[in-house]
Amino acid sequence: MISWIIIAVLVILGIFAIKANHLRHRFFIIVLIVIALFFYLTVIFVNSSNNLNFSTSEGIFNSMRVYGGWLANGFSNVKQVTGEVIKMDWKSTNGSFFNNTEKENKTKNGK
């Protein structure tokens, strides 16, 4: 229940930010709200999958360590995916993809 209240408050703050006069202030507030929503939702996700304890100081530090490891793993995955995308041949224009699909269509249609 409390999570929906926090999300609703952040959405209401976002609506007020959109009505702000200066573009710079509007952008800054929206970025802060997006960052707050990201951290809140990811902490809830990590907490639900790892049953973290926030009642003691030791539990809080352990939770911070688990959440930090989760974030680091996520950034590592993004780095790996980006590296694989960069290695792809984006300049190839040999048209073999289109030639192969045309041949497959002709054989399916009996031509």
C-alpha positions as CSV (number, residue, x, y, z in Angstrom):
1,M,0.0,0.0,0.0
2,I,2.8,2.4,0.9
3,S,4.5,1.8,-2.4
4,W,1.5,3.0,-4.3
5,I,1.3,6.1,-2.2
6,I,5.0,6.9,-2.9
7,I,4.5,6.3,-6.6
8,A,1.4,8.5,-6.6
9,V,3.2,11.3,-4.8
10,L,6.1,11.1,-7.4
11,V,3.6,11.3,-10.3
12,I,1.9,14.3,-8.7
13,L,5.2,16.0,-8.4
14,G,5.9,15.2,-12.0
15,I,2.6,16.9,-13.0
16,F,3.6,20.0,-11.0
17,A,7.0,19.9,-12.7
18,I,5.5,19.9,-16.1
19,K,3.6,23.0,-15.2
20,A,6.8,24.8,-14.1
21,N,7.6,28.0,-16.0
22,H,11.2,27.4,-16.9
23,L,12.3,24.6,-19.1
24,R,15.5,24.1,-17.1
25,H,13.6,23.6,-13.8
26,R,11.0,21.4,-15.5
27,F,13.7,19.1,-17.0
28,F,15.7,18.9,-13.7
29,I,12.6,18.0,-11.7
30,I,11.5,15.4,-14.2
31,V,15.0,13.8,-14.2
32,L,15.0,13.7,-10.4
33,I,11.5,12.1,-10.3
34,V,12.6,9.4,-12.9
35,I,15.7,8.7,-10.9
36,A,13.7,8.4,-7.7
37,L,11.2,6.1,-9.3
38,F,14.0,3.9,-10.8
39,F,15.7,3.5,-7.4
40,Y,12.5,2.9,-5.6
41,L,11.2,0.3,-8.0
42,T,14.5,-1.5,-8.2
43,V,14.9,-1.6,-4.4
44,I,11.5,-3.1,-4.2
45,F,12.4,-5.7,-6.9
46,V,15.7,-6.6,-5.2
47,N,14.0,-6.8,-1.8
48,S,11.2,-9.1,-3.0
49,S,13.7,-11.5,-4.6
50,N,16.2,-11.5,-1.7
51,N,14.1,-10.9,1.4
52,L,16.3,-8.1,2.6
53,N,16.2,-6.9,6.3
54,F,15.9,-3.1,6.8
55,S,15.2,-3.2,10.6
56,T,18.9,-3.4,11.8
57,S,21.9,-1.4,10.8
58,E,23.7,-4.7,9.8
59,G,20.7,-5.6,7.6
60,I,20.7,-2.2,6.0
61,F,24.4,-2.5,5.1
62,N,23.9,-6.0,3.8
63,S,21.0,-4.7,1.7
64,M,23.1,-1.9,0.3
65,R,25.8,-4.5,-0.6
66,V,23.2,-6.8,-2.3
67,Y,21.6,-3.8,-4.2
68,G,25.0,-2.5,-5.2
69,G,26.0,-5.9,-6.6
70,W,22.7,-6.1,-8.5
71,L,23.3,-2.6,-10.0
72,A,26.9,-3.5,-10.9
73,N,25.7,-6.7,-12.6
74,G,23.1,-4.8,-14.5
75,F,25.6,-2.3,-15.8
76,S,28.0,-5.2,-16.7
77,N,25.2,-6.8,-18.7
78,V,24.5,-3.5,-20.5
79,K,28.2,-3.2,-21.2
80,Q,28.3,-6.7,-22.7
81,V,25.3,-6.1,-24.9
82,T,26.7,-2.8,-26.1
83,G,30.0,-4.5,-27.0
84,E,28.2,-7.2,-29.0
85,V,26.1,-4.5,-30.8
86,I,29.3,-2.6,-31.7
87,K,30.9,-5.7,-33.1
88,M,28.0,-6.2,-35.6
89,D,28.5,-5.3,-39.3
90,W,26.1,-2.4,-39.7
91,K,27.5,-1.3,-43.1
92,S,26.8,-4.5,-45.0
93,T,24.8,-3.9,-48.2
94,N,25.2,-7.2,-50.0
95,G,21.5,-7.8,-50.1
96,S,21.8,-11.5,-49.4
97,F,19.0,-11.3,-46.9
98,F,16.5,-10.1,-49.5
99,N,17.8,-12.5,-52.2
100,N,17.3,-15.5,-49.8
101,T,13.8,-14.5,-48.9
102,E,12.8,-14.0,-52.5
103,K,14.2,-17.5,-53.3
104,E,12.2,-19.0,-50.4
105,N,9.0,-17.3,-51.5
106,K,9.4,-18.5,-55.1
107,T,9.9,-22.1,-53.9
108,K,6.9,-21.9,-51.6
109,N,4.7,-20.5,-54.4
110,G,5.9,-23.1,-56.9
111,K,7.5,-20.7,-59.3
